[in-house]
Structure formats: structure tokens, C-alpha cells
Amino acid sequence: MNNRAIRKILKDTDFIHTSGTAEELKVAEYLKAQCEAMGVKAWLENFPVAMAAMEEAHLYADGKEIPCEGYRLCGSGEVEAPLVYLPDTDPASLTKAKDSIVLLDGGVRYFVYHDLLEAGAVGIITYDGSIFYRDRDIDKKELRPHVVDGAKKLLCANVNAKDAFALVKSGAKTAKITIKQKEYEGESHNVVAELPGLTDEWIVLTAHYDTVPLSRGSYDNMTGCIGLLCILDALKGEQHRYGLRFVFCGSEERGLLGSKAYVRDHEAELCKIALNINLDMIGTYMGHFIARVSAEDALVDYIKYLGAELGFGIAPRQGVYSSDSTPFADKGVPALSFARIAGPSQAVIHNRYDTPDVLSDDRIRTDSIFLTAFTRRMADAVKCPVKREIPEKVKTELDEYLFRKRKDN
């Protein structure tokens, strides 16, 4: 794939395409067509996702309305209570949450949410953006079903960082959240393409294509999708021992929903998957290339050696990456994620500044050449050298990441 083709894909998909929307489906169909244009059969696999249509969302502090976005899926209603800023959610801090609406510095994660419920909080306010950015964007967040986990829903609102700062600075005493929304079941899609091999075993390559509500998602993660297409284009005319299955995952930004759906719907076939290779953000002008290996340490060493052999700088280590490799590893499939991580002054994600301008066509190609070389070696192996076992250290990290266990501080 040449630079012109890469830039065209970035241009064609340069719009917000969030989970479960017509725009997400448009990009899914586009990626399917890209595979088919290479002469490779591709199809869509749908899966259900919780959706909400926000009708009304208001936040008042000491009677003054503050611009906000109501959390999707947090229910509807109205709550008014004292406003408490909680920079920490340790047991001592949580004693201040009873019968209050709390303003948090962080997100509404599983244990934070349930700790707030137990402490008696009645509502939650979060914020994003920066007091130094010119924009006043407010992300459309959601109270994810796996966070609630069957518990009571609290009304939640999100504001811009400038307004959160002003609330704390002014010492606002009370808050009121009003939300009205319709919740329903929608649909998202994984795009699947295959290059069959000589055996009935597969290497599955993944990359997500959805975005968050404020982002056009060029870096995160159309670059990963382009990486998959580059690998597909390079290897499509070759015969390999292992089949190669390319899965462009929908709804990753909402908690890896696409890859979770894939391993759930294909559970009987997982024993035939030797390895998962996931791409999540490549191709920035600046930044270092990493690999997070949810598999044996020997694969970390292999990647180091391959980088040295090919003259490609890479920093691999064992661990869990917050991307679509995680559900595979959790099901016992050795998995790893590759990414080029740029500093926040060079490329950012999950906001309006994730655009094609921060990306280098040449860098996307050179990153993809290394990824193709790694994939080819795995696909041509007489026997995939990666042990089919997940180390205990990685299992612990998976338990923590998937909220089955609290992370030790």
C-alpha cells in the first residue's frame, strides 16, 4: 500500500464514528470494501450494544446552570444535594460523599463507582479537556453496563475542565442534575476478512475502528486499521502454514465490546487460534514503538531480536494493554498489542485534536513493514513458537484490568 492510498483512507474516514451509530456502520462497510478491493472475501458480524438517546441534560451549581453532557445509560431523573469535590477516593475521602453529589478528578471506573454507592453518594460529576485548551468541548460519556453491574444507577454529568476548576475555586455548595433519556439496544459490527493457510489453525489480527464522540479517530485508531490493510495487502498472494484472520473491531472505545463479542461468539474456535496480534495507534511523526505481550517472556525477547535484526526500534515488555488483545488473552489465547506512543505535545487521543495532521504516511508504512515481517514469521512457523499459556503475572493484571480484583496500591 502506497502513501497515496494511506492518505485517502485517512481522508475518507475523517469523521466521528462512534459505537452503534450509522457513521460507525459506514466505516465498517468501507473497511469491508477495502478488503474486497484487494480480492479478499470480507463480511460483517453484528453484536448488540446498549444505546441511549439523550433528550435533556442540565447541571446547576448554586442555582447557576453549568454546560454539561449527561451520561448515557445512567437513567433519567433529578437529584439535588450538597456538592463535594473528591480529589481522592480512599476510605477517608469517601466519608464526605454521603448524601452528596461528588465531583471527581478521574473517570467513573468499576470500583470507584461501587465505593461511591456504598458511601452514599447520590450523583456524580466528572470533567475532561484542559483549562489551557481554547475549546470548551465536553465529551459524551456513558455509565457502562459492566461498571454498574446490576447495581443502582446514579445520575452522572460531565463538564469541561474550565468549569470544574471554577466550581472548586468558587466553593460551590450545592448541585442539581436533571437527565431525561431513552435507553435501547442497538447494534455494532466487527469486520472480518480471511487468508486461509495450510493448516486449520489461525493467527487473528485485530484493530478497532470506532471513535469516541469528540474524536475523528485518525490516530486512534484508523492507523491500526490501515496497518491491518497493509499486512493483508502484503501477504494476500502468499501461502502460509497458519491462516490469517483480520478482525476490524467495533465499539472498542466503550470497553472492548467488539473483541469481547468476537471471543464470545467464536468461543468454540478459540482452541484453533495460536496468537492474537493487535494494532492500536501507529504512524505518528514522533513517538516510540512499543509491544505489550500478554504471553510468555520468550515472545518479548523474540520481538527484541527481530527489531535488532531489522533495524526497527521497539520496546516490548510483558503485560496487559488496554485494547482488543485483552479479551483474547483472558480466554487463554496468547496475545500482544503493538503501538507507537507519541507524547501529549505531539499527538493526543479522545478529543478534537486527533486528526490526520499528526500522522506520517511514511511512518505508517515503515511501522507496517515491521508488523508484516513479524506476522509473516508467525504465519510461516512450522509450529507457532509461542506457548499457549498465560503467565500468572499476566493473569493477575487481567483480573485487575477487568475489575475482578482490586489493584494493589
N, C-alpha and C positions, 0 to 999 in steps of 0.2 A: 504494500500500500504506500503510495507516494504522498508527499506533503500536500498536494492539491486535494487529494481525496480526504485526508485527515481534516484539513481546514473546512471542507464542505460539510462533513459530518458535524463538526463543532457549530457551524453556522446554521445548519438545518435543525439542530436540536436546541438552539439558544433561546429557550423559553422555559418558564416554570412548568414542571410536570410532576405534580405530587400524587401520592398514592391514591388509587381508586377513582381518579378523575379521567375525563375524556382526553386530556392532554397526556396523561401517562400512557393511556392506550395508544394514542397517536405515535408516541415514541416507540412503544413495543412493536407496533406494526412496521415502523420504519426500520428497526433493527432486524426484524424478520426479513424484510425486503432486501436489506444489505447482505444477509447471509445467502438468500436465494439468488441474488445477482452474481454471487461467487460460484453458483452452481451447487450449493449445499442445501439440502432439504431442511426446513425450519418450521416450527409450529408454536402456538401459544398454549400454555397451560394456565387455566384460571384458578383462583382461590379466593375465598371470602375475606373481606376486611370490614371492620367496624367503621362507619362513617357518621358524620353529623353535619347538618345544615344550620349554621348559626343565624338566628333571626334577630337577636338583640343581646347586647352585652354592655354593661355600664359598671364603672367603678367610681365611687365617691370617697373622698377623704376630707373629713371635717366639713362635709356639705358641698365641697367643690368637686366637679367631675374631672376625672383624670382619663386621658385617652388610653384605651386598653383593647385587648383582644381576649374574649372569653375562651377558656379551654374547651376544645371539642371533647365530647363524651364525658363531661363532668356532671351532666344532669342539668336541670333547669330549676330556677327558684330565686330566692332573695335572702341574703343574710347580712345583718348589720351587727357590728361588735367593735370592741376596742382594737386598735391597730398596734401590733407588736413587731418590731424588727428583730429577726433572729439570725445573726451572722453565723451562729453555730447551732448544731442540733444534738449536742451532747446532753446527757441526762439533766444537768443543772440548768442549761438553757431552756430545755423543753418544759420546765416547770412554769415558765412565763406564758406558755401557749394556751392554757386552759381558757375556754370561752372567748378566744380571741381570733382575729384574722391575722395571720402571720405573713410577713414579708421576708422572703428567703433570698440569700445570695446565690444559691445553687438551684439545680433543677428538682423536679418532683420525682425522685427515684423511689424504688420499692420500699426500702427500709425507712427512709426519711418520711414517706407518706404514712406508713403504718405507725411509726413513732409519733407523728403528729396527731393521728387519730386517737391513739392511746392517751396522749397528753391532753386531749380535749379541745384541740383546735377546731374552729368552725368554718374556716375559709383560708385560702392560700393566694398570695400574690407573688409572682416571680417577675424577673426582668431580663432583657438581653440588649445587645447593642453596646455602645460605648458613649460615655459622656464627652468624648473627644471627637466622635464622628459628627458630621454635619447633619446627616439624616436623622429622622425620628421614627425609623421603621420599628414595627412591633411584630414579632413572629407569631404566627398562629399555631399555638401548641395544643397538645391533647393530653388528657388523663388516660394513659394507655390501659387497656383492659388487664394486661398482666401486672400492672402496678397496683390497680385496685384489688385484683384477685378475689372478687366476690365480696369485698368489704363495702362499707358505706362510702358513697361518693361525697366529696367536699367540693363546693363551688370554687373554681380557680380562675384567676385572671392574670394576664401577662401585660407588662408595661415596658416602655422604653427606659433604658438605664438613666437618662437625664431626669425623668420623672421619679424614678425610685430614689435617686440621690436627693431630689428636692423634698420628697416625703420625709426622709430621715433627717435631713438638715433642718426642716421646719418643725420637726417634732409632732407631726400629725397624730391626733389622739384616737380618732375613730375612722372606720371604713365601712362601706356598704358595697356588696357585689350583687348585681342583678344579671341573670342569664336566662335566655329563652332559646332553645334549640330543638331540632328534630333529629333523633338518632335512628340510624337504619343500617342494614347490611348492604355493603357494596361489593365490588369485585376488582381485583388486581390480577396481574398476569406475569408469569415467567415466560421468557422466550427461549426455546431450546433448539439447538442445531447439533448434528452428529457427523463425525467422521469415523465410521466403523473400522475396527482393527482386525488382526488375525485371530485374536482370542475373544472370549466373551467377557473380558474384564475391561474396566473403563478408568480413565482419568477424567475427572469432571473439573472444568474451568468455570469460574463464576466471576461476575461483576454486576453491581447494581446500577440501574439506570434512572431511578426515581430521584426527585429532589425534595427539599423542604420548601415551605411556602414562600420564603423570601429569595430563594436562590434559583438561578438558571442552571446550576449544576454542571458547568463545563469541566471544572477540575474534579469536583466530587459529584458524579463520577462518570461523566461521559468519557473521560480519558481512559478509565478502566475498560469501558465497553469498546473503545477504539483499540485498546491493547488486545482484547479478545479477537476482534475482527482482523487485526494484523497477524495474530498467530494462526487463525483459521485460514487466512489467505495464503500464508507461507507454507502451511502443512497440508492443504487440501489435496494436492496432487501426489502425495507420498503414501506409501503403505507402512503402517506401524503395527507393532505387536498389540499394543493396547489401543482400544478405541478412545476417541476424544469426544467428549460431550461438552458443549458450550451452553451455559445457562446464564442468560441475562436476567437478573433478579429484580422483580418489582418490590416496592414497599420496604426496602431495607431501612430507610430513614425512620420508620415507625417501629423499629425493634426487630430487624432482620426477618420480617414476615415472609418475604419471598423464599429465602433459603430454608426457613423453618417449614414452610408449606412443602417445599420440594422434598426434604428428607422425610417428612411425614407421609406424603403421598407415594413416595418411592421406597418406603422402608424395606420392603421385601427384596429390593435390588441393591441395597447398600453393601451387602457382602461382596458384590462384584465391583465395587469402586475401590481402587487401590490407593487413590490420592485425590485430594481436592486442592486446586491451585486457584487462589482468589486474587483479583486485582482491584485495589481501591485507591485511586488517585496516583497518577503518574504524569510525567511530561512537563513539569514546571521548569522555567528557565533556571531557577535556583532551588537548592534543597538537596538533601541526601536521600539515598535509596536504602530502604530497609526491607527486611523479611521478618515476620513473626511466625514461628514454627510451632504449631500445636501437634508435635510429633517428637520422635526421638532426637537426642542431641546430635547423632551422626548426620542427620539431614542439615543441621546448622553448619557443621564442618564441610559437608559436601558443597553447600552454597558458597561458603568462603573460598573453597578451592576453585570452583567454577568461575567466580568473579575474578580471582587472580589469573586464571588461565586465559580468560577473555579480555582482561584489562578493564573490567567493569567494577567500579566502586560500589560496595554493598555492605551493609551492617546487619547481618542476621543474628537473631537470638531466639531462644525458646520462650514461648509464652502464648497468650491469647490476645487476638486483635479484635477490636470492636467492628466486625464486618462479617460478611457472609461465609467465611471459613468456620466460624464458631459453631453453628448448628451441625456441620459435618463432624467436627472433632467431638462434639458432645454425643454423637451417635457412634463413636469409635472409629471413624474414618480419619486417617492421618491427613492433616490439612495445614495449609500455610497461606499467609497473605503477603503480597508484595505492595509497596507503596513508595512514592517519592514525596517526602515531607518537606515542604517549604516553611520557612519562618513566617510568623504572622505579619511581618512587614513586607513580605513578598507575595504571599498568596493565602487567602482565607477562605473558609467554607461557611455554609449555612447563613449567608447573607447576600445582599445585592452585589457584593464585590467579587463573587465567584463568576468570572467571565472568561471568554476565550483569550482576552488580552494578556493574561498571566501565563499563557501556555506557549511552549515552543514546539512547533511541528517536528523539528529535528530531534528534540529531546524525546518526544513521544515515540518516534521511530527507533532511536537508539535504545530506549528502555524496552521497547517491544522486541527488538532483535535479541537482547539478552533473555527476555522471557520466553521467546520462541526456542532459543537454544536449550534452556532448562527443560521446557516441555518436551522437546524432541528427544532429549536423553532419557527422560522418564518413560515416554511412549515407546521407545525402541528397546528398552531394557528386556533382556531375556526373562528376568523376574524383577519386578519393581523392588528396588533395594530398601525401601522404607518399611520398617517393621509396622505391622498392623496392630499397634498398641499405643495407647495414650499414656504418657508418663504420669505418675501420681502428682507431681508438681503442677502439671497442666490441668489435671482433673480438679485439683483444688481451685485453680484460677477460674475454671469453667463454672464450678459451684458458686464462686463469688460473683462472677460476671452475670450469671443467670439467676442471681438472688436466691439461691438455695442455701447459701451460707453467708453470714456477715464477714466482711473482710477484716482481718486483724489489723488493728492500728499500731 
